Amino acid sequence: MTEDIGEHVCVEELTPNPKTRRWVIKSRHHDDLLGTVSWSGSWRCYVLVPERDTIFSAGCLRDIAKFLRVRTSVHRGGDRP
């Protein structure tokens, strides 16, 4: 299922992993794959792994950063989105 997270980007959850969840970030208008969101054990949070040669506006980055913060909080047992 696709979820809009901003004016220009949406996320789609991949098949759940037993411990963590993963999503793909796509353009809402062109359905282009922009990157993958996955858990980073090193950073201890969800991170964006961008696709090669992708570009992002400040607004898109802000929307993605908010998604990462919310999902990290949920993963750690915080508030649900």
N, C-alpha and C positions, 0 to 999 in steps of 0.2 A: 504494500500500500504506500502511495506517495503522500508526503506531508509537505506543504509549503512552509518554509521557514523565513521567507523574505520576499521582497518584490520580484527578485530575479532568480532565486535558487529554491530548490526543494530537495528533500531527502527521501530515500527509499531503503528500508531495512533489508539487509541480506539475511540469509538463513542464520538463525541464532547459534552462537557458539555456547558451549555449556557454562562458561564463566562470564563472558562479556558479549556485548552486542556490537554489530557493525552496520554501517550505512554507506550508501553511495550518495554523493552530492551531485546534483544535475542542474543544468540550466532549465528554468521553467518554460522558456520560450522556444528553445531549440532541442531540448532533451539531450544535450551534449553532456558527457561524463566529465565532471570537473575534478573529482577526487574521491577518496575513501576516508571515512571516519572510523577509527579503531582505537582500542585501548592501548596505551603505551605503559608498560611496566616501569620503564626507566623514568618517565615523567610522572607516573602515577595519576594519569588523567586521560581523557579522550583527546585525540589529536587528529588533525587533517593531514592526509598524505595526498598532496595534489598530483594530478596527472601532468605529464610533461607538456610544456608550452601552454599552460593555462594562465590566464590573467584575471585579476579580480579588482573590482572597484572597492573603495573604502566601505561603501554600504554593504556590499556582498560579504566582505570580511567581517564586518560588525555582526551581520546576521549569523554567519557561520560560527563566530566566536561565542555568541550567545547560546547557540545550540550546543557547542562543546561544554560550556559552563554548566548548563542545565543537565546534560547527560552525565557529566562527571559527578554532579551533586546527587543525582538519582542513584548512580552506581554505588556511591559511598553511603547510601541509606538516607539521603536528605530528602527534601521536598520532591514530590512528584510533579511533572510538568502539567 
